[in-house]
């Protein structure tokens, strides 16, 4: 897993249809000075392990296409 720094954690209303009326944490994290990203985690489920797993999944999703070239 990449090394990352947590920049900010905010509670926001959930945008997921099955979580309407509940709160989520919007976590902003940074890999380096040029790469800053966000993940959303249910407010009732925020632990260090869940945070690491959410960021790992986010990075894996981005890596699927990083460096690939496409043409139309």
PyMOL Python script that loads the backbone (N, CA, C, O; Angstrom):
from pymol import cmd

cmd.read_pdbstr("""\
ATOM      1  N   UNK A   1       0.837  -1.178   0.000  1.00  0.00           N
ATOM      2  CA  UNK A   1       0.000   0.000   0.000  1.00  0.00           C
ATOM      3  C   UNK A   1       0.878   1.234   0.000  1.00  0.00           C
ATOM      4  O   UNK A   1       1.957   1.244   0.592  1.00  0.00           O
ATOM      5  N   UNK A   2       0.413   2.262  -0.659  1.00  0.00           N
ATOM      6  CA  UNK A   2       1.129   3.526  -0.737  1.00  0.00           C
ATOM      7  C   UNK A   2       1.089   4.242   0.612  1.00  0.00           C
ATOM      8  O   UNK A   2       0.184   4.024   1.416  1.00  0.00           O
ATOM      9  N   UNK A   3       2.061   5.081   0.841  1.00  0.00           N
ATOM     10  CA  UNK A   3       2.057   5.936   2.023  1.00  0.00           C
ATOM     11  C   UNK A   3       1.177   7.133   1.726  1.00  0.00           C
ATOM     12  O   UNK A   3       1.284   7.734   0.657  1.00  0.00           O
ATOM     13  N   UNK A   4       0.310   7.483   2.659  1.00  0.00           N
ATOM     14  CA  UNK A   4      -0.583   8.615   2.452  1.00  0.00           C
ATOM     15  C   UNK A   4      -0.724   9.410   3.737  1.00  0.00           C
ATOM     16  O   UNK A   4      -0.431   8.925   4.830  1.00  0.00           O
ATOM     17  N   UNK A   5      -1.179  10.636   3.579  1.00  0.00           N
ATOM     18  CA  UNK A   5      -1.400  11.541   4.703  1.00  0.00           C
ATOM     19  C   UNK A   5      -2.858  11.982   4.675  1.00  0.00           C
ATOM     20  O   UNK A   5      -3.369  12.373   3.625  1.00  0.00           O
ATOM     21  N   UNK A   6      -3.529  11.921   5.820  1.00  0.00           N
ATOM     22  CA  UNK A   6      -4.909  12.401   5.910  1.00  0.00           C
ATOM     23  C   UNK A   6      -4.855  13.924   6.037  1.00  0.00           C
ATOM     24  O   UNK A   6      -4.251  14.461   6.966  1.00  0.00           O
ATOM     25  N   UNK A   7      -5.494  14.605   5.092  1.00  0.00           N
ATOM     26  CA  UNK A   7      -5.508  16.061   5.076  1.00  0.00           C
ATOM     27  C   UNK A   7      -6.701  16.615   5.857  1.00  0.00           C
ATOM     28  O   UNK A   7      -6.577  17.605   6.578  1.00  0.00           O
ATOM     29  N   UNK A   8      -7.873  15.955   5.703  1.00  0.00           N
ATOM     30  CA  UNK A   8      -9.078  16.474   6.335  1.00  0.00           C
ATOM     31  C   UNK A   8     -10.120  15.372   6.463  1.00  0.00           C
ATOM     32  O   UNK A   8     -10.163  14.457   5.640  1.00  0.00           O
ATOM     33  N   UNK A   9     -10.950  15.454   7.478  1.00  0.00           N
ATOM     34  CA  UNK A   9     -12.087  14.552   7.662  1.00  0.00           C
ATOM     35  C   UNK A   9     -13.287  15.415   8.010  1.00  0.00           C
ATOM     36  O   UNK A   9     -13.252  16.164   8.987  1.00  0.00           O
ATOM     37  N   UNK A  10     -14.348  15.317   7.219  1.00  0.00           N
ATOM     38  CA  UNK A  10     -15.579  16.109   7.421  1.00  0.00           C
ATOM     39  C   UNK A  10     -16.786  15.200   7.426  1.00  0.00           C
ATOM     40  O   UNK A  10     -16.836  14.219   6.684  1.00  0.00           O
ATOM     41  N   UNK A  11     -17.759  15.523   8.258  1.00  0.00           N
ATOM     42  CA  UNK A  11     -19.037  14.823   8.202  1.00  0.00           C
ATOM     43  C   UNK A  11     -19.925  15.523   7.187  1.00  0.00           C
ATOM     44  O   UNK A  11     -20.063  16.746   7.193  1.00  0.00           O
ATOM     45  N   UNK A  12     -20.525  14.718   6.311  1.00  0.00           N
ATOM     46  CA  UNK A  12     -21.417  15.258   5.279  1.00  0.00           C
ATOM     47  C   UNK A  12     -22.666  14.383   5.202  1.00  0.00           C
ATOM     48  O   UNK A  12     -22.619  13.216   5.591  1.00  0.00           O
ATOM     49  N   UNK A  13     -23.767  14.918   4.714  1.00  0.00           N
ATOM     50  CA  UNK A  13     -24.946  14.074   4.484  1.00  0.00           C
ATOM     51  C   UNK A  13     -24.626  13.032   3.420  1.00  0.00           C
ATOM     52  O   UNK A  13     -23.986  13.339   2.414  1.00  0.00           O
ATOM     53  N   UNK A  14     -25.068  11.812   3.641  1.00  0.00           N
ATOM     54  CA  UNK A  14     -24.792  10.742   2.691  1.00  0.00           C
ATOM     55  C   UNK A  14     -25.511  10.987   1.371  1.00  0.00           C
ATOM     56  O   UNK A  14     -26.659  11.432   1.346  1.00  0.00           O
ATOM     57  N   UNK A  15     -24.819  10.691   0.278  1.00  0.00           N
ATOM     58  CA  UNK A  15     -25.408  10.817  -1.060  1.00  0.00           C
ATOM     59  C   UNK A  15     -25.937   9.476  -1.562  1.00  0.00           C
ATOM     60  O   UNK A  15     -26.542   9.414  -2.632  1.00  0.00           O
ATOM     61  N   UNK A  16     -25.717   8.410  -0.806  1.00  0.00           N
ATOM     62  CA  UNK A  16     -26.190   7.086  -1.214  1.00  0.00           C
ATOM     63  C   UNK A  16     -27.676   6.954  -0.910  1.00  0.00           C
ATOM     64  O   UNK A  16     -28.117   7.284   0.191  1.00  0.00           O
ATOM     65  N   UNK A  17     -28.449   6.475  -1.881  1.00  0.00           N
ATOM     66  CA  UNK A  17     -29.905   6.370  -1.683  1.00  0.00           C
ATOM     67  C   UNK A  17     -30.310   5.546  -0.458  1.00  0.00           C
ATOM     68  O   UNK A  17     -31.291   5.874   0.209  1.00  0.00           O
ATOM     69  N   UNK A  18     -29.572   4.491  -0.163  1.00  0.00           N
ATOM     70  CA  UNK A  18     -29.935   3.659   0.982  1.00  0.00           C
ATOM     71  C   UNK A  18     -29.443   4.213   2.317  1.00  0.00           C
ATOM     72  O   UNK A  18     -29.694   3.619   3.365  1.00  0.00           O
ATOM     73  N   UNK A  19     -28.745   5.343   2.284  1.00  0.00           N
ATOM     74  CA  UNK A  19     -28.255   5.981   3.516  1.00  0.00           C
ATOM     75  C   UNK A  19     -28.798   7.400   3.687  1.00  0.00           C
ATOM     76  O   UNK A  19     -28.241   8.183   4.456  1.00  0.00           O
ATOM     77  N   UNK A  20     -29.863   7.734   2.990  1.00  0.00           N
ATOM     78  CA  UNK A  20     -30.447   9.077   3.111  1.00  0.00           C
ATOM     79  C   UNK A  20     -30.800   9.369   4.572  1.00  0.00           C
ATOM     80  O   UNK A  20     -31.356   8.527   5.276  1.00  0.00           O
ATOM     81  N   UNK A  21     -30.466  10.572   4.999  1.00  0.00           N
ATOM     82  CA  UNK A  21     -30.723  10.972   6.377  1.00  0.00           C
ATOM     83  C   UNK A  21     -29.596  10.620   7.336  1.00  0.00           C
ATOM     84  O   UNK A  21     -29.652  10.976   8.513  1.00  0.00           O
ATOM     85  N   UNK A  22     -28.580   9.929   6.849  1.00  0.00           N
ATOM     86  CA  UNK A  22     -27.440   9.557   7.675  1.00  0.00           C
ATOM     87  C   UNK A  22     -26.220  10.369   7.260  1.00  0.00           C
ATOM     88  O   UNK A  22     -26.220  11.027   6.219  1.00  0.00           O
ATOM     89  N   UNK A  23     -25.183  10.312   8.087  1.00  0.00           N
ATOM     90  CA  UNK A  23     -23.962  11.050   7.798  1.00  0.00           C
ATOM     91  C   UNK A  23     -22.842  10.122   7.355  1.00  0.00           C
ATOM     92  O   UNK A  23     -22.778   8.960   7.759  1.00  0.00           O
ATOM     93  N   UNK A  24     -21.967  10.653   6.523  1.00  0.00           N
ATOM     94  CA  UNK A  24     -20.747   9.968   6.090  1.00  0.00           C
ATOM     95  C   UNK A  24     -19.564  10.869   6.418  1.00  0.00           C
ATOM     96  O   UNK A  24     -19.713  12.067   6.657  1.00  0.00           O
ATOM     97  N   UNK A  25     -18.387  10.257   6.422  1.00  0.00           N
ATOM     98  CA  UNK A  25     -17.149  11.029   6.544  1.00  0.00           C
ATOM     99  C   UNK A  25     -16.570  11.191   5.156  1.00  0.00           C
ATOM    100  O   UNK A  25     -16.412  10.210   4.430  1.00  0.00           O
ATOM    101  N   UNK A  26     -16.255  12.409   4.782  1.00  0.00           N
ATOM    102  CA  UNK A  26     -15.529  12.686   3.547  1.00  0.00           C
ATOM    103  C   UNK A  26     -14.066  12.856   3.956  1.00  0.00           C
ATOM    104  O   UNK A  26     -13.708  13.827   4.624  1.00  0.00           O
ATOM    105  N   UNK A  27     -13.235  11.913   3.554  1.00  0.00           N
ATOM    106  CA  UNK A  27     -11.830  11.891   3.959  1.00  0.00           C
ATOM    107  C   UNK A  27     -10.978  12.333   2.780  1.00  0.00           C
ATOM    108  O   UNK A  27     -11.019  11.717   1.715  1.00  0.00           O
ATOM    109  N   UNK A  28     -10.214  13.387   2.964  1.00  0.00           N
ATOM    110  CA  UNK A  28      -9.285  13.873   1.946  1.00  0.00           C
ATOM    111  C   UNK A  28      -7.899  13.370   2.320  1.00  0.00           C
ATOM    112  O   UNK A  28      -7.420  13.598   3.431  1.00  0.00           O
ATOM    113  N   UNK A  29      -7.257  12.678   1.372  1.00  0.00           N
ATOM    114  CA  UNK A  29      -5.919  12.153   1.647  1.00  0.00           C
ATOM    115  C   UNK A  29      -4.973  12.541   0.526  1.00  0.00           C
ATOM    116  O   UNK A  29      -5.396  12.829  -0.593  1.00  0.00           O
ATOM    117  N   UNK A  30      -3.681  12.543   0.847  1.00  0.00           N
ATOM    118  CA  UNK A  30      -2.669  12.997  -0.107  1.00  0.00           C
ATOM    119  C   UNK A  30      -1.554  11.962  -0.202  1.00  0.00           C
ATOM    120  O   UNK A  30      -1.041  11.479   0.808  1.00  0.00           O
ATOM    121  N   UNK A  31      -1.193  11.633  -1.446  1.00  0.00           N
ATOM    122  CA  UNK A  31      -0.060  10.736  -1.679  1.00  0.00           C
ATOM    123  C   UNK A  31       1.240  11.516  -1.767  1.00  0.00           C
ATOM    124  O   UNK A  31       2.265  11.109  -1.221  1.00  0.00           O
ATOM    125  N   UNK A  32       1.182  12.642  -2.462  1.00  0.00           N
ATOM    126  CA  UNK A  32       2.321  13.551  -2.567  1.00  0.00           C
ATOM    127  C   UNK A  32       1.769  14.934  -2.887  1.00  0.00           C
ATOM    128  O   UNK A  32       0.554  15.128  -2.891  1.00  0.00           O
ATOM    129  N   UNK A  33       2.637  15.886  -3.152  1.00  0.00           N
ATOM    130  CA  UNK A  33       2.200  17.270  -3.360  1.00  0.00           C
ATOM    131  C   UNK A  33       1.279  17.449  -4.558  1.00  0.00           C
ATOM    132  O   UNK A  33       0.556  18.443  -4.633  1.00  0.00           O
ATOM    133  N   UNK A  34       1.290  16.509  -5.496  1.00  0.00           N
ATOM    134  CA  UNK A  34       0.499  16.642  -6.717  1.00  0.00           C
ATOM    135  C   UNK A  34      -0.711  15.724  -6.784  1.00  0.00           C
ATOM    136  O   UNK A  34      -1.519  15.840  -7.705  1.00  0.00           O
ATOM    137  N   UNK A  35      -0.852  14.819  -5.829  1.00  0.00           N
ATOM    138  CA  UNK A  35      -1.950  13.847  -5.881  1.00  0.00           C
ATOM    139  C   UNK A  35      -2.733  13.842  -4.567  1.00  0.00           C
ATOM    140  O   UNK A  35      -2.295  13.288  -3.558  1.00  0.00           O
ATOM    141  N   UNK A  36      -3.901  14.475  -4.614  1.00  0.00           N
ATOM    142  CA  UNK A  36      -4.806  14.545  -3.475  1.00  0.00           C
ATOM    143  C   UNK A  36      -6.159  13.989  -3.902  1.00  0.00           C
ATOM    144  O   UNK A  36      -6.694  14.375  -4.942  1.00  0.00           O
ATOM    145  N   UNK A  37      -6.709  13.084  -3.105  1.00  0.00           N
ATOM    146  CA  UNK A  37      -7.950  12.394  -3.450  1.00  0.00           C
ATOM    147  C   UNK A  37      -8.899  12.364  -2.255  1.00  0.00           C
ATOM    148  O   UNK A  37      -8.530  12.759  -1.149  1.00  0.00           O
ATOM    149  N   UNK A  38     -10.128  11.890  -2.485  1.00  0.00           N
ATOM    150  CA  UNK A  38     -11.127  11.788  -1.426  1.00  0.00           C
ATOM    151  C   UNK A  38     -11.834  10.444  -1.482  1.00  0.00           C
ATOM    152  O   UNK A  38     -12.014   9.867  -2.554  1.00  0.00           O
ATOM    153  N   UNK A  39     -12.230   9.954  -0.318  1.00  0.00           N
ATOM    154  CA  UNK A  39     -13.088   8.779  -0.194  1.00  0.00           C
ATOM    155  C   UNK A  39     -14.195   9.112   0.790  1.00  0.00           C
ATOM    156  O   UNK A  39     -14.039   9.981   1.648  1.00  0.00           O
ATOM    157  N   UNK A  40     -15.314   8.412   0.659  1.00  0.00           N
ATOM    158  CA  UNK A  40     -16.434   8.593   1.574  1.00  0.00           C
ATOM    159  C   UNK A  40     -16.634   7.305   2.355  1.00  0.00           C
ATOM    160  O   UNK A  40     -16.645   6.214   1.785  1.00  0.00           O
ATOM    161  N   UNK A  41     -16.790   7.444   3.661  1.00  0.00           N
ATOM    162  CA  UNK A  41     -16.961   6.296   4.550  1.00  0.00           C
ATOM    163  C   UNK A  41     -18.137   6.586   5.475  1.00  0.00           C
ATOM    164  O   UNK A  41     -18.285   7.703   5.971  1.00  0.00           O
ATOM    165  N   UNK A  42     -18.970   5.578   5.705  1.00  0.00           N
ATOM    166  CA  UNK A  42     -20.106   5.748   6.607  1.00  0.00           C
ATOM    167  C   UNK A  42     -19.627   6.251   7.967  1.00  0.00           C
ATOM    168  O   UNK A  42     -18.653   5.739   8.518  1.00  0.00           O
ATOM    169  N   UNK A  43     -20.321   7.262   8.505  1.00  0.00           N
ATOM    170  CA  UNK A  43     -19.900   7.888   9.752  1.00  0.00           C
ATOM    171  C   UNK A  43     -19.891   6.903  10.920  1.00  0.00           C
ATOM    172  O   UNK A  43     -19.086   7.040  11.841  1.00  0.00           O
ATOM    173  N   UNK A  44     -20.773   5.920  10.884  1.00  0.00           N
ATOM    174  CA  UNK A  44     -20.836   4.959  11.985  1.00  0.00           C
ATOM    175  C   UNK A  44     -19.806   3.843  11.849  1.00  0.00           C
ATOM    176  O   UNK A  44     -19.761   2.947  12.692  1.00  0.00           O
ATOM    177  N   UNK A  45     -18.986   3.879  10.818  1.00  0.00           N
ATOM    178  CA  UNK A  45     -18.033   2.799  10.570  1.00  0.00           C
ATOM    179  C   UNK A  45     -16.601   3.288  10.412  1.00  0.00           C
ATOM    180  O   UNK A  45     -15.788   2.578   9.819  1.00  0.00           O
ATOM    181  N   UNK A  46     -16.260   4.455  10.910  1.00  0.00           N
ATOM    182  CA  UNK A  46     -14.916   4.992  10.694  1.00  0.00           C
ATOM    183  C   UNK A  46     -13.943   4.444  11.735  1.00  0.00           C
ATOM    184  O   UNK A  46     -13.995   4.799  12.912  1.00  0.00           O
ATOM    185  N   UNK A  47     -13.060   3.573  11.269  1.00  0.00           N
ATOM    186  CA  UNK A  47     -11.951   3.077  12.077  1.00  0.00           C
ATOM    187  C   UNK A  47     -10.703   3.181  11.212  1.00  0.00           C
ATOM    188  O   UNK A  47     -10.798   3.396  10.004  1.00  0.00           O
ATOM    189  N   UNK A  48      -9.565   3.033  11.811  1.00  0.00           N
ATOM    190  CA  UNK A  48      -8.320   3.111  11.047  1.00  0.00           C
ATOM    191  C   UNK A  48      -8.252   2.017   9.987  1.00  0.00           C
ATOM    192  O   UNK A  48      -7.833   2.277   8.859  1.00  0.00           O
ATOM    193  N   UNK A  49      -8.658   0.802  10.332  1.00  0.00           N
ATOM    194  CA  UNK A  49      -8.616  -0.300   9.370  1.00  0.00           C
ATOM    195  C   UNK A  49      -9.580  -0.067   8.207  1.00  0.00           C
ATOM    196  O   UNK A  49      -9.230  -0.315   7.053  1.00  0.00           O
ATOM    197  N   UNK A  50     -10.785   0.406   8.502  1.00  0.00           N
ATOM    198  CA  UNK A  50     -11.763   0.692   7.444  1.00  0.00           C
ATOM    199  C   UNK A  50     -11.265   1.824   6.562  1.00  0.00           C
ATOM    200  O   UNK A  50     -11.447   1.783   5.345  1.00  0.00           O
ATOM    201  N   UNK A  51     -10.642   2.829   7.152  1.00  0.00           N
ATOM    202  CA  UNK A  51     -10.080   3.948   6.396  1.00  0.00           C
ATOM    203  C   UNK A  51      -8.988   3.454   5.440  1.00  0.00           C
ATOM    204  O   UNK A  51      -8.987   3.816   4.264  1.00  0.00           O
ATOM    205  N   UNK A  52      -8.076   2.642   5.933  1.00  0.00           N
ATOM    206  CA  UNK A  52      -6.999   2.108   5.096  1.00  0.00           C
ATOM    207  C   UNK A  52      -7.561   1.269   3.949  1.00  0.00           C
ATOM    208  O   UNK A  52      -7.089   1.363   2.816  1.00  0.00           O
ATOM    209  N   UNK A  53      -8.568   0.450   4.245  1.00  0.00           N
ATOM    210  CA  UNK A  53      -9.174  -0.402   3.219  1.00  0.00           C
ATOM    211  C   UNK A  53      -9.862   0.436   2.142  1.00  0.00           C
ATOM    212  O   UNK A  53      -9.747   0.135   0.954  1.00  0.00           O
ATOM    213  N   UNK A  54     -10.572   1.480   2.550  1.00  0.00           N
ATOM    214  CA  UNK A  54     -11.259   2.356   1.586  1.00  0.00           C
ATOM    215  C   UNK A  54     -10.244   3.043   0.674  1.00  0.00           C
ATOM    216  O   UNK A  54     -10.470   3.158  -0.531  1.00  0.00           O
ATOM    217  N   UNK A  55      -9.149   3.491   1.233  1.00  0.00           N
ATOM    218  CA  UNK A  55      -8.117   4.160   0.427  1.00  0.00           C
ATOM    219  C   UNK A  55      -7.424   3.147  -0.483  1.00  0.00           C
ATOM    220  O   UNK A  55      -7.129   3.466  -1.634  1.00  0.00           O
ATOM    221  N   UNK A  56      -7.157   1.937   0.005  1.00  0.00           N
ATOM    222  CA  UNK A  56      -6.554   0.905  -0.822  1.00  0.00           C
ATOM    223  C   UNK A  56      -7.436   0.602  -2.031  1.00  0.00           C
ATOM    224  O   UNK A  56      -6.937   0.504  -3.152  1.00  0.00           O
ATOM    225  N   UNK A  57      -8.742   0.453  -1.813  1.00  0.00           N
ATOM    226  CA  UNK A  57      -9.668   0.184  -2.913  1.00  0.00           C
ATOM    227  C   UNK A  57      -9.719   1.352  -3.892  1.00  0.00           C
ATOM    228  O   UNK A  57      -9.788   1.146  -5.104  1.00  0.00           O
ATOM    229  N   UNK A  58      -9.687   2.574  -3.371  1.00  0.00           N
ATOM    230  CA  UNK A  58      -9.707   3.758  -4.223  1.00  0.00           C
ATOM    231  C   UNK A  58      -8.471   3.794  -5.125  1.00  0.00           C
ATOM    232  O   UNK A  58      -8.575   4.070  -6.320  1.00  0.00           O
ATOM    233  N   UNK A  59      -7.317   3.516  -4.551  1.00  0.00           N
ATOM    234  CA  UNK A  59      -6.078   3.526  -5.328  1.00  0.00           C
ATOM    235  C   UNK A  59      -6.052   2.399  -6.357  1.00  0.00           C
ATOM    236  O   UNK A  59      -5.571   2.596  -7.473  1.00  0.00           O
ATOM    237  N   UNK A  60      -6.556   1.230  -6.000  1.00  0.00           N
ATOM    238  CA  UNK A  60      -6.626   0.126  -6.952  1.00  0.00           C
ATOM    239  C   UNK A  60      -7.516   0.477  -8.145  1.00  0.00           C
ATOM    240  O   UNK A  60      -7.191   0.152  -9.287  1.00  0.00           O
ATOM    241  N   UNK A  61      -8.634   1.139  -7.873  1.00  0.00           N
ATOM    242  CA  UNK A  61      -9.543   1.537  -8.953  1.00  0.00           C
ATOM    243  C   UNK A  61      -8.861   2.518  -9.904  1.00  0.00           C
ATOM    244  O   UNK A  61      -9.044   2.431 -11.118  1.00  0.00           O
ATOM    245  N   UNK A  62      -8.080   3.447  -9.363  1.00  0.00           N
ATOM    246  CA  UNK A  62      -7.377   4.409 -10.212  1.00  0.00           C
ATOM    247  C   UNK A  62      -6.257   3.748 -11.000  1.00  0.00           C
ATOM    248  O   UNK A  62      -6.008   4.107 -12.151  1.00  0.00           O
ATOM    249  N   UNK A  63      -5.579   2.780 -10.383  1.00  0.00           N
ATOM    250  CA  UNK A  63      -4.443   2.109 -11.037  1.00  0.00           C
ATOM    251  C   UNK A  63      -4.857   1.287 -12.245  1.00  0.00           C
ATOM    252  O   UNK A  63      -4.029   1.002 -13.110  1.00  0.00           O
ATOM    253  N   UNK A  64      -6.127   0.900 -12.319  1.00  0.00           N
ATOM    254  CA  UNK A  64      -6.594   0.114 -13.464  1.00  0.00           C
ATOM    255  C   UNK A  64      -6.332   0.832 -14.783  1.00  0.00           C
ATOM    256  O   UNK A  64      -6.052   0.185 -15.792  1.00  0.00           O
ATOM    257  N   UNK A  65      -6.418   2.150 -14.788  1.00  0.00           N
ATOM    258  CA  UNK A  65      -6.290   2.911 -16.018  1.00  0.00           C
ATOM    259  C   UNK A  65      -5.048   3.801 -16.077  1.00  0.00           C
ATOM    260  O   UNK A  65      -4.752   4.372 -17.126  1.00  0.00           O
ATOM    261  N   UNK A  66      -4.337   3.924 -14.997  1.00  0.00           N
ATOM    262  CA  UNK A  66      -3.170   4.794 -14.975  1.00  0.00           C
ATOM    263  C   UNK A  66      -2.121   4.295 -15.963  1.00  0.00           C
ATOM    264  O   UNK A  66      -1.714   3.134 -15.922  1.00  0.00           O
ATOM    265  N   UNK A  67      -1.693   5.180 -16.841  1.00  0.00           N
ATOM    266  CA  UNK A  67      -0.652   4.867 -17.811  1.00  0.00           C
ATOM    267  C   UNK A  67      -1.137   4.206 -19.089  1.00  0.00           C
ATOM    268  O   UNK A  67      -0.337   3.961 -19.991  1.00  0.00           O
ATOM    269  N   UNK A  68      -2.418   3.913 -19.189  1.00  0.00           N
ATOM    270  CA  UNK A  68      -2.951   3.284 -20.395  1.00  0.00           C
ATOM    271  C   UNK A  68      -3.292   4.348 -21.428  1.00  0.00           C
ATOM    272  O   UNK A  68      -3.747   5.441 -21.091  1.00  0.00           O
ATOM    273  N   UNK A  69      -3.067   4.012 -22.671  1.00  0.00           N
ATOM    274  CA  UNK A  69      -3.397   4.934 -23.756  1.00  0.00           C
ATOM    275  C   UNK A  69      -4.600   4.398 -24.516  1.00  0.00           C
ATOM    276  O   UNK A  69      -4.737   3.193 -24.728  1.00  0.00           O
ATOM    277  N   UNK A  70      -5.467   5.316 -24.920  1.00  0.00           N
ATOM    278  CA  UNK A  70      -6.682   4.956 -25.639  1.00  0.00           C
ATOM    279  C   UNK A  70      -6.754   5.771 -26.923  1.00  0.00           C
ATOM    280  O   UNK A  70      -6.202   6.867 -27.012  1.00  0.00           O
ATOM    281  N   UNK A  71      -7.435   5.223 -27.903  1.00  0.00           N
ATOM    282  CA  UNK A  71      -7.707   5.991 -29.112  1.00  0.00           C
ATOM    283  C   UNK A  71      -9.159   5.730 -29.505  1.00  0.00           C
ATOM    284  O   UNK A  71      -9.737   4.703 -29.149  1.00  0.00           O
ATOM    285  N   UNK A  72      -9.737   6.675 -30.242  1.00  0.00           N
ATOM    286  CA  UNK A  72     -11.122   6.515 -30.656  1.00  0.00           C
ATOM    287  C   UNK A  72     -11.208   6.284 -32.142  1.00  0.00           C
ATOM    288  O   UNK A  72     -12.304   6.126 -32.680  1.00  0.00           O
TER     289      UNK A  72
END
""", "prot")
cmd.dss("prot")
cmd.show_as("cartoon", "prot")
cmd.util.cbc("prot")
cmd.orient("prot")
